[in-house]
Amino acid sequence: MTRKRWFTVIVAVVVLAMGGAAYALWQAYGGDTPAPATLTSPSISTSASGSDAGSLDGTWTIDAATGSLADGTSTYAGYRVREQLSGFGANTAVGRTQNVSGSMTIEGTSITALDVTVDMTTLQSDRPQRDDQLRQRGLETDRFPTATFRLTTPIEVGDRPKDGETVQLTAVGDLTLHGVTKQVSVPIQAAIGGDRIEAVASFDVALADYGIEKPTGFLILSIADTGTIELHLLFQHA
């Protein structure tokens, strides 16, 4: 075989190897991206036993263990962030956990209290490699195992919504993430189904505001400056 022919074979092998590495990288860090958090009502009302006229007063607790709706949707909290992958390009990383606890208090036409706690150590994305990275870098979940939100301003709801009716609310409160607490305004969509309330929220945070250093390395070249926090919460009347 001539020198030129040998050179062609070697180049082909290198190209194939690089292609295989890129595919392996995509399998390790890419893949299907879960859809953003959305309200699934009116499926919420399929398991509800109450009526539109029922009082909402009292304490509502986040139902994480038995809170699945008819379509399988359950309580979860998570993140969504754009990342740049070596050898492949842009990807959206999504991590979620169902280990969410908290409660909400309704008095008359107002939500007077809302507390949410997320176990950050149980966040899972599509790949364990990414999750392991976040234990020591980025979110540093080993150092900061929980994230919390606490309402600081009552939310005026107005008249009791009908079952399955979507309402738009804004929750102003303190978000504690990565050991840093800042006030945030969180847009919320909610719907009632008898003795259950479903709520979803999605809002952006600047990583630098919470002292989160963006991890970089051979595989993950860069992370976006902002990330999205997503919540899908099911409340049961206590």
For each residue, the residues with C-beta under 8 A, 3 or more apart:
1: 5 6 9
2: 5 6
3: 6 7
4: 7 8
5: 1 2 8 9
6: 1 2 3 9 10
7: 3 4 10 11
8: 4 5 11 12
9: 1 5 6 12 13
10: 6 7 13 14
11: 7 8 14 15
12: 8 9 15 16
13: 9 10 16 17
14: 10 11 17 18
15: 11 12 18 19
16: 12 13 19 20
17: 13 14 20 21
18: 14 15 21 22 87
19: 15 16 22 23
20: 16 17 23 24
21: 17 18 24 25 87
22: 18 19 25 26 87 88
23: 19 20 26 27
24: 20 21 27 28
25: 21 22 28 29 30 85 86 87 88 219
26: 22 23 29 30 31 85 88
27: 23 24 30 31
28: 24 25 127 129 219
29: 25 26 83 85 88 91 93 127 129 130 219 220
30: 25 26 27 85 88 91 126
31: 26 27 126 127
32: 126
33: 91 92 94
34: 94 96
35: 38
36: 80 202 228 230
37: 76 200 201 202 230 231 232
38: 35 200
39: 166 189 190 191 198 200
40: 43 44 69 71 73 198
41: 44 45 164 166 191 193 198
42: 45 46 163 164 191 193
43: 40 46 69 70 71 73
44: 40 41 47 48 69 164 191 192 193 196 198 234
45: 41 42 48 163 164 193 194
46: 42 43 69 70 193
47: 44 69 70 193 194 196
48: 44 45 163 193 194 195 196
49: 194 195
50: 54 163 193 194 195
51: 54 163 194
52: 160 162 163
53: 160
54: 50 51 194 195
55: 58
56: 106 160 192 197 237
57: 106 107 108
58: 55 105 106 237 238
59: 103 104 105 237 238
60: 103 104 105 106 197 235 236 237 238
61: 102 103 104 235 236 238
62: 67 75 100 101 102 103 116 233 234 235 236
63: 66 67 75 196 234 235 236
64: 67 74 75 98 99 100 101 234
65:
66: 63
67: 62 63 64 74 75 196 234 236
68: 72 73 74
69: 40 43 44 46 47 72 73 74 198 234
70: 43 46 47
71: 40 43
72: 68 69
73: 40 43 68 69 232
74: 64 67 68 69 98 232 234
75: 62 63 64 67 98 100 232 233 234
76: 37 96 97 98 100 230 231 232
77: 96 97 100 116 118 147 229 230 231 232 233
78: 94 95 96 97 123 229 230
79: 93 94 95 96 123 139 227 228 229 230
80: 36 92 93 94 227 228 230
81: 92 93 223 224 226 227 228
82: 90 91 92 93 223 224
83: 29 90 91 92 93 220 222 223 224
84: 89 90 91 220 221 222 223
85: 25 26 29 30 88 89 90 91 219 220 221
86: 25 218 219 220 221
87: 18 21 22 25
88: 22 25 26 29 30 85 91
89: 84 85
90: 82 83 84 85
91: 29 30 33 82 83 84 85 88
92: 33 80 81 82 83
93: 29 79 80 81 82 83 125 130
94: 33 34 78 79 80 125 126
95: 78 79 123 124 125 130 131 134
96: 34 76 77 78 79 123 124 125 230
97: 76 77 78 100 118 119 120 122 123 124
98: 64 74 75 76 122
99: 64 118 119 122
100: 62 64 75 76 77 97 116 117 118 119 231 233
101: 62 64 116 117
102: 61 62 114 115 116 117 233
103: 59 60 61 62 113 114 115 235 238
104: 59 60 61 111 113 114 115 197 235
105: 58 59 60 111 112 113 114
106: 56 57 58 60 110 111 112 157
107: 57 110 112
108: 57
109: 156 157 158 159 160
110: 106 107 154 155 156 157
111: 104 105 106 114 151 154 155 157 169 171
112: 105 106 107 151 154
113: 103 104 105 151
114: 102 103 104 105 111 149 150 151 155 171 173
115: 102 103 104 148 149 150 151
116: 62 77 100 101 102 148 149 150 231 233
117: 100 101 102 146 147 148
118: 77 97 99 100 146 147 148
119: 97 99 100 122 145 146
120: 97 123 139 141 144 145 146 147
121: 135 141 142 145
122: 97 98 99 119
123: 78 79 95 96 97 120 131 134 139 141
124: 95 96 97 128 131
125: 93 94 95 96 130 131
126: 30 31 32 94 130
127: 28 29 31 130 131
128: 124 131 132
129: 28 29 132 133 219
130: 29 93 95 125 126 127 133 134 220
131: 95 123 124 125 127 128 134 135
132: 128 129 135
133: 129 130 136 137 138 215 220
134: 95 123 130 131 137 138 139 140 141 215
135: 121 131 132 140 141 142
136: 133 140 142
137: 133 134 140 213 215
138: 133 134 212 213 214 215 223
139: 79 120 123 134 144 178 212
140: 134 135 136 137 143 144 178 212
141: 120 121 123 134 135 144 145
142: 121 135 136 145
143: 140 179
144: 120 139 140 141 147 177 178 179
145: 119 120 121 141 142
146: 117 118 119 120 176
147: 77 117 118 120 144 175 176 177 178
148: 115 116 117 118 174 175 176
149: 114 115 116 171 173 174 175 176 184 186
150: 114 115 116 173 174
151: 111 112 113 114 115 154 155 171 172 173
152: 172 173 174 183
153: 172 173
154: 110 111 112 151
155: 110 111 114 151 169 170 171
156: 109 110
157: 106 109 110 111 160 161 167 169
158: 109
159: 109
160: 52 53 56 109 157 192
161: 157 165 166 167 190 191 192
162: 52 165 192
163: 42 45 48 50 51 52 191 192 193 194
164: 41 42 44 45 191 192 193
165: 161 162 191 192
166: 39 41 161 189 190 191
167: 157 161 189 190 191
168: 187 188 189
169: 111 155 157 187 188 189 190
170: 155 185 186 187 188
171: 111 114 149 151 155 185 186 188 201
172: 151 152 153 183 184 185 186
173: 114 149 150 151 152 153 183 184 186
174: 148 149 150 152 181 182 183 184
175: 147 148 149 181 182 183 184 186 205 229
176: 146 147 148 149 179 180 181
177: 144 147 180 205 210 212 229
178: 139 140 144 147 210 211 212
179: 143 144 176 210 211
180: 176 177 209 210 211
181: 174 175 176
182: 174 175 209 210
183: 152 172 173 174 175
184: 149 172 173 174 175 203 205
185: 170 171 172 203
186: 149 170 171 172 173 175 201 203
187: 168 169 170 201 202 203
188: 168 169 170 171 199 200 201
189: 39 166 167 168 169 199 200 201
190: 39 161 166 167 169 197 198 199 200
191: 39 41 42 44 161 163 164 165 166 167 197 198
192: 44 56 160 161 162 163 164 165 196 197 198
193: 41 42 44 45 46 47 48 50 163 164 196 197 198
194: 45 47 48 49 50 51 54 163
195: 48 49 50 54 236 237
196: 44 47 48 63 67 192 193 234 235 236 237
197: 56 60 104 190 191 192 193 234 235
198: 39 40 41 44 69 190 191 192 193 232 233 234 235
199: 188 189 190 231 232 233 235
200: 37 38 39 188 189 190 230 231 232 233
201: 37 171 186 187 188 189 229 230 231 233
202: 36 37 187 228 229 230 231
203: 184 185 186 187 228 229
204: 226 227 228 229
205: 175 177 184 209 210 226 227 228 229
206: 209 210 225 226
207: 210 212 213 214 223 225 226 227
208: 211 212 225
209: 180 182 205 206
210: 177 178 179 180 182 205 206 207
211: 178 179 180 208
212: 138 139 140 177 178 207 208
213: 137 138 207
214: 138 207 222 223 225
215: 133 134 137 138 220 223
216: 220 221 222 223
217: 220 221
218: 86
219: 25 28 29 85 86 129
220: 29 83 84 85 86 130 133 215 216 217 223
221: 84 85 86 216 217
222: 83 84 214 216
223: 81 82 83 84 138 207 214 215 216 220
224: 81 82 83 227
225: 206 207 208 214
226: 81 204 205 206 207
227: 79 80 81 204 205 207 224
228: 36 79 80 81 202 203 204 205
229: 77 78 79 175 177 201 202 203 204 205
230: 36 37 76 77 78 79 80 96 200 201 202
231: 37 76 77 100 116 199 200 201 202
232: 37 73 74 75 76 77 198 199 200
233: 62 75 77 100 102 116 198 199 200 201
234: 44 62 63 64 67 69 74 75 196 197 198
235: 60 61 62 63 103 104 196 197 198 199
236: 60 61 62 63 67 195 196
237: 56 58 59 60 195 196
238: 58 59 60 61 103
